[in-house]
Amino acid sequence: MPITATQVLAAAERWGLLQTLPGPETGAERLASYGNLLLHWNTRLSLTAIRDEAELIERHLMEGVFAAQHHPAGTTSLDFGSGTGVPGIPIAICRENLEVTLAESHRKKAAFLQETVRVLGLKAVVHSGRAETLVPGTFDTVWMRAVEKSAAMLPLAATLVAPGGSLCLLGTGTAPRIDASSLKESSWKWKTLPLPGSKDRVLHIGQQM
């Protein structure tokens, strides 16, 4: 069964995210459309192991809207290793004032992201290549979620953060330690926010000092 805007609105209410949705009915419709595109493409590309509509709403759509709700101040945002488009696509839907870049080196996944941006009419830009090839220090906020070899990627992601910007991680556990020896800016101030309804899922937000 396709995901409906009604289901998205109900989930957003449970998460306390209704005010983050633009509309909010319009935002719920666009998020539902994104979820259905993800389900459709997933049958061919295996973008995510989640195939249940209800779980996809919670783990992808709502986590993305939660990220949008807590997005740090700034104008430019990078989804590092975007994959399924979370949190970048929901951020682009909910925070239309932001310039969102979705970086994905896997060609077919990048094609999915480009099609999603086109169908939903988003202002987001897809970088079809490795995120570390982007110009260092150019994004106010850099996001990472379920990135392969994420521990090794953290220093690379951190170099893309503009002075005084933020590095945001959707995952589990405690806030990470970034190897300062490879960075010009070595001090990061972290705060951790638990995701609603989850025993272990958290959002780590690190600000470069």
N, C-alpha and C positions, 0 to 999 in steps of 0.2 A: 504494500500500500504506500502511496506517496505521502511525504510529510506535508502537513497542512499548516497554514498560518495560525490556526486556532491552537494546534499543539505547541507551536513555538511561543505563542503568547502565554499559555499555561505554564510552560517551563520557565519563561522569563519572570513570571510572577512568583514562582517557587524560589527562584534564585535572587529575587529582589532586584531585578534588572529592567523592569518595565520602562523606567525613566531613561535608560540608556538607548532604547530602541527609537529611531527616528519615526515619528508617526503617532503611536507605535505600530499601528496596523500595517503601514507601508514597510517599515523595517522588518516586521514579522514575515510578510509576504516575500521579501527579497531573501531573507535567511532561509525560508522554506524552499525557495527556488534553488538556492545554493546547495542545500542539503540534498535535494533531488538530483541535481547535476552530479554531485559527489557519488550518490548511490548508483546512478546510471554508468558513470565512467568507471566506477569501482569494479563492475562486472568484467571489464576488459583489462584494467591496469593494476588491480589489487592495490589501490591507493591506501586502504586502511583495512585492518582486520575486523573492524566493526561493520556489521551488515544489518544489524537490527535498528530500525528507524528510531525507536525510543532512546536507545543507547547513543546513537549518533547525535541526536538532539542534545543530549546531556554532555557528552565528551567532546564534541566538536563545536556545535553551534553555541551552546551556553558558555563553554570555556572561552570561546572567542569573544563573546559579548562581555564576559567578565573582564577579559583583558582590555577591551575598549573602555569599560567603565573606569578602570584604574590606570589608563594610559597616562604616563607622565606628560608634563607640559612640553610644548615644542611644536614644530610644523612638519618635520620629516620623520618617517618611521620605516624601518626595514624588518621584514620577516626573513630571517636567515635560515636557508634550507626549508623553504615554505612547504613543499610536499603537497599535502591536501589543501593548503591555503589557510590553515589555522595557526596563529590567530589573525593573519593578515587580511583575509577576506572579510570576516566579521568586523574587524576594525575599520576597514574601508567603507563598509555599509553603515556603521554606526557613527563614525567620526569623519564626516565628509570634508571637514576643514583640513584634514591631514593629507600630506603627500606620501602615499604608501607604495613601497617597492617590495615586490615578491621575488626573492632570489631562489632559483631552483635549477640545478645543473642537469638533472635527469630530463632528457628531451621530451618524453611523453608526458611526464608530470607537468613540465612547463607548458606544454600544449593544452593540458586541462586547465591550468591557471589562466592562460590567455583566453580560452573559450569562456570561462566563467566571468572574467572581467568584461568581455564583449557582451555576453548575454545579459548581465546585470547592469551594464552601463556604468561601471565603476571608473573612477579616475586613477585607479591603481596602475602601476607599471610593472611588467614582468621582466626580470633580468634572467635571461636564459643562459645561465653560466654559474660558475662558482662564486659565492658571495665574497670570498676573499680577494677577488679581482676588482672589486669596487674600490673607489677612492677612499683611503682611510680618513677617519674623522669627519664624515659628512652627514651622519644621521643623528638626530636628536635622541632617538630611541631605537634600540636594536632588540628584536625579539627572537627567542629560540624555544623550540618545543620539539621533543622527540627527535632531535638531530642526531644522525649516526655519528658515533665517536664524539659525543658532545663535550666531554672533558677536554679533549684535544682541540676542539673547535672554539672553546671559550676565549682563549687569548686572541684568536683571530677575530672573533665577533667583537671583542672589546676594542680592538684597534679601529673599528668602524664607527665607534661612538664619538660624537663631537664633544669638545671640551665642555664639561658640566652636564653632559647628557646621561642617559640611563641605559642599562642593560637589563632586560626582563626575561625571566626564565619560568616557563610553565612546566612543572614536574613534581618531584617528590623529594623528601628529605630536607636537610639543612642547606642554608645558603652556601654557595661554592666559594672556594678560594682561588683567585686568579693569580697566576704566576706574574708577579710584578716586574720581574727582570726583563721581560720582553715588551713592557709598556712604558711609554713616556709618563703617563699618569698612573701612579701606583695605588692610590687610595680610593677605596670603594665603600660607601655606606649602604648597608643592606637592610631591607625590611621584608618580612614574609607575611603573606596573607593566605589564610586557608580558603580553599574553594568550598562553597556551600554544598552540604550534603555528602562530602567526601571525607574519608578517614585519613587519607594520606596525600591527596593532591593539593599542591600549594602554588602560589605565585611569588617568586622572589624578584624584588625590584632593587637593583643596585645603582646608586647614583655616583657618578665620577666626581671626586672632590678635587 
